[in-house]
Amino acid sequence: MADAVHLSPSRLRHLFVQETGTTYRGYVLWLRINRAVVAMMEGRSWTEAAHETGFADSAHFSRTFRRMFGISPAMLIKEKRSQLNKLG
């Protein structure tokens, strides 16, 4: 990516953190987790969502999610479904 924007890798890392407040790797991991959550909300199984987004398995996805957000993905899905049931 640094070559694409004509910066050194170290300069790109510095600017990315300065502008976003997170590392590039952390941002990419957040994107993968977000895509997995969307896949689960669309009805895919935990394992399918994990595999589609580059995690080894659903346990790997769950551990990563919990480490980043402090809750299990099951709690997030349960809360979201509860909110949807209240609306419908």
Backbone as CSV, one residue per row, in Angstrom:
resi,resn,N_x,N_y,N_z,CA_x,CA_y,CA_z,C_x,C_y,C_z
1,MET,0.829,-1.182,0.000,0.000,0.000,0.000,0.877,1.251,0.000
2,ALA,2.001,1.200,0.697,2.891,2.361,0.749,3.363,2.749,-0.646
3,ASP,3.686,1.760,-1.467,4.112,2.053,-2.841,3.001,2.753,-3.621
4,ALA,1.781,2.329,-3.418,0.648,2.912,-4.153,0.474,4.395,-3.858
5,VAL,0.835,4.820,-2.673,0.671,6.232,-2.294,2.006,6.972,-2.228
6,HIS,3.061,6.275,-2.718,4.402,6.877,-2.833,4.949,7.373,-1.494
7,LEU,4.810,6.526,-0.477,5.373,6.809,0.848,6.191,5.609,1.298
8,SER,7.090,5.849,2.213,7.800,4.717,2.820,6.826,4.007,3.758
9,PRO,7.033,2.709,3.980,6.141,1.987,4.903,6.077,2.629,6.285
10,SER,7.212,3.092,6.795,7.200,3.690,8.133,6.418,5.002,8.146
11,ARG,6.542,5.796,7.094,5.795,7.065,7.023,4.294,6.790,6.906
12,LEU,3.937,5.815,6.107,2.525,5.465,5.967,1.950,5.001,7.302
13,ARG,2.685,4.141,8.026,2.218,3.685,9.343,2.005,4.864,10.278
14,HIS,2.952,5.775,10.286,2.854,6.947,11.153,1.620,7.785,10.808
15,LEU,1.439,8.071,9.533,0.293,8.887,9.114,-1.037,8.187,9.374
16,PHE,-1.060,6.880,9.149,-2.299,6.130,9.370,-2.717,6.225,10.830
17,VAL,-1.788,5.989,11.736,-2.094,6.072,13.172,-2.484,7.501,13.542
18,GLN,-1.775,8.466,13.010,-2.069,9.874,13.313,-3.487,10.251,12.882
19,GLU,-3.898,9.798,11.724,-5.208,10.176,11.180,-6.364,9.344,11.725
20,THR,-6.106,8.077,12.046,-7.208,7.196,12.456,-7.211,6.850,13.931
21,GLY,-6.063,6.993,14.582,-5.969,6.629,15.987,-5.784,5.144,16.218
22,THR,-5.581,4.375,15.148,-5.358,2.941,15.258,-4.323,2.514,14.236
23,THR,-3.788,1.325,14.435,-2.825,0.809,13.471,-3.551,0.300,12.234
24,TYR,-2.815,0.185,11.146,-3.398,-0.347,9.915,-3.859,-1.786,10.147
25,ARG,-3.027,-2.570,10.812,-3.389,-3.960,11.095,-4.653,-4.038,11.953
26,GLY,-4.741,-3.190,12.973,-5.939,-3.153,13.808,-7.181,-2.766,13.022
27,TYR,-7.018,-1.835,12.097,-8.133,-1.404,11.251,-8.607,-2.542,10.352
28,VAL,-7.665,-3.252,9.731,-8.024,-4.375,8.862,-8.727,-5.464,9.667
29,LEU,-8.250,-5.735,10.878,-8.894,-6.724,11.742,-10.312,-6.277,12.091
30,TRP,-10.492,-4.994,12.380,-11.833,-4.471,12.681,-12.755,-4.662,11.474
31,LEU,-12.245,-4.412,10.268,-13.053,-4.608,9.061,-13.468,-6.070,8.904
32,ARG,-12.540,-6.990,9.156,-12.861,-8.414,9.046,-13.924,-8.812,10.058
33,ILE,-13.796,-8.324,11.275,-14.783,-8.634,12.310,-16.142,-8.067,11.915
34,ASN,-16.151,-6.854,11.412,-17.406,-6.231,10.983,-18.079,-7.058,9.885
35,ARG,-17.292,-7.508,8.912,-17.854,-8.329,7.829,-18.405,-9.643,8.366
36,ALA,-17.727,-10.233,9.353,-18.208,-11.485,9.946,-19.531,-11.274,10.672
37,VAL,-19.658,-10.176,11.398,-20.902,-9.875,12.104,-22.038,-9.685,11.099
38,VAL,-21.776,-8.969,10.026,-22.800,-8.782,8.985,-23.213,-10.132,8.408
39,ALA,-22.247,-10.993,8.144,-22.557,-12.320,7.608,-23.432,-13.112,8.575
40,MET,-23.137,-13.023,9.868,-23.964,-13.721,10.854,-25.363,-13.145,10.897
41,MET,-25.471,-11.830,10.794,-26.785,-11.185,10.804,-27.602,-11.581,9.567
42,GLU,-26.904,-11.919,8.503,-27.586,-12.349,7.278,-27.951,-13.827,7.311
43,GLY,-27.625,-14.511,8.410,-28.055,-15.890,8.582,-26.989,-16.950,8.428
44,ARG,-25.757,-16.563,8.159,-24.711,-17.570,8.054,-24.344,-18.085,9.446
45,SER,-23.808,-19.287,9.484,-23.374,-19.850,10.770,-22.111,-19.135,11.227
46,TRP,-21.775,-19.334,12.511,-20.547,-18.743,13.055,-19.343,-19.208,12.241
47,THR,-19.315,-20.488,11.940,-18.170,-21.052,11.221,-18.079,-20.485,9.813
48,GLU,-19.200,-20.406,9.105,-19.186,-19.840,7.754,-18.712,-18.396,7.769
49,ALA,-19.233,-17.618,8.700,-18.846,-16.206,8.798,-17.360,-16.071,9.108
50,ALA,-16.858,-16.917,10.000,-15.444,-16.878,10.364,-14.571,-17.221,9.161
51,HIS,-14.903,-18.285,8.468,-14.111,-18.700,7.310,-14.157,-17.668,6.183
52,GLU,-15.321,-17.107,5.938,-15.462,-16.110,4.869,-14.611,-14.871,5.108
53,THR,-14.293,-14.601,6.360,-13.568,-13.371,6.698,-12.138,-13.635,7.151
54,GLY,-11.653,-14.842,6.905,-10.246,-15.127,7.126,-9.844,-15.635,8.493
55,PHE,-10.804,-15.993,9.321,-10.472,-16.582,10.620,-10.393,-18.096,10.454
56,ALA,-9.551,-18.737,11.252,-9.355,-20.182,11.134,-10.636,-20.960,11.430
57,ASP,-11.370,-20.490,12.422,-12.621,-21.142,12.812,-13.420,-20.189,13.681
58,SER,-14.590,-20.630,14.119,-15.455,-19.744,14.904,-14.839,-19.418,16.267
59,ALA,-14.059,-20.341,16.830,-13.421,-20.071,18.121,-12.381,-18.961,17.985
60,HIS,-11.615,-18.996,16.908,-10.624,-17.947,16.652,-11.319,-16.592,16.498
61,PHE,-12.408,-16.581,15.739,-13.178,-15.349,15.573,-13.700,-14.851,16.921
62,SER,-14.281,-15.741,17.715,-14.856,-15.353,19.007,-13.798,-14.790,19.956
63,ARG,-12.636,-15.431,20.011,-11.555,-14.939,20.873,-11.105,-13.542,20.433
64,THR,-10.959,-13.362,19.136,-10.523,-12.070,18.614,-11.561,-10.995,18.896
65,PHE,-12.829,-11.313,18.698,-13.917,-10.378,18.953,-13.928,-9.966,20.420
66,ARG,-13.831,-10.954,21.302,-13.860,-10.672,22.744,-12.667,-9.814,23.155
67,ARG,-11.502,-10.098,22.587,-10.307,-9.317,22.912,-10.473,-7.862,22.463
68,MET,-11.091,-7.642,21.316,-11.238,-6.281,20.802,-12.368,-5.501,21.466
69,PHE,-13.481,-6.176,21.773,-14.672,-5.470,22.231,-15.107,-5.783,23.657
70,GLY,-14.517,-6.796,24.282,-14.829,-7.106,25.667,-16.106,-7.903,25.885
71,ILE,-16.764,-8.303,24.811,-17.947,-9.156,24.902,-17.848,-10.226,23.822
72,SER,-18.639,-11.264,23.970,-18.641,-12.306,22.939,-19.527,-11.866,21.786
73,PRO,-19.258,-12.357,20.576,-20.128,-12.005,19.457,-21.558,-12.510,19.668
74,ALA,-21.711,-13.585,20.414,-23.060,-14.103,20.695,-23.881,-13.070,21.459
75,MET,-23.237,-12.342,22.373,-23.950,-11.310,23.130,-24.413,-10.184,22.199
76,LEU,-23.586,-9.834,21.242,-23.942,-8.786,20.288,-25.139,-9.212,19.446
77,ILE,-25.085,-10.415,18.921,-26.172,-10.924,18.077,-27.459,-11.029,18.890
78,LYS,-27.349,-11.522,20.123,-28.525,-11.651,20.995,-29.158,-10.288,21.242
79,GLU,-28.337,-9.285,21.531,-28.841,-7.929,21.778,-29.509,-7.357,20.531
80,LYS,-28.893,-7.551,19.385,-29.441,-7.025,18.130,-30.792,-7.674,17.829
81,ARG,-30.863,-8.976,17.982,-32.144,-9.660,17.730,-33.209,-9.221,18.699
82,SER,-32.832,-8.969,19.949,-33.771,-8.488,20.954,-34.336,-7.130,20.540
83,GLN,-33.462,-6.259,20.052,-33.895,-4.936,19.597,-34.831,-5.043,18.409
84,LEU,-34.518,-5.941,17.480,-35.363,-6.114,16.296,-36.730,-6.659,16.676
85,ASN,-36.772,-7.574,17.665,-38.050,-8.128,18.110,-38.934,-7.060,18.747
86,LYS,-38.318,-6.103,19.438,-39.064,-5.015,20.051,-39.682,-4.114,18.996
87,LEU,-38.996,-3.976,17.856,-39.491,-3.093,16.786,-40.579,-3.765,15.958
88,GLY,-40.489,-5.092,15.846,-41.388,-5.804,14.947,-42.570,-6.324,15.634
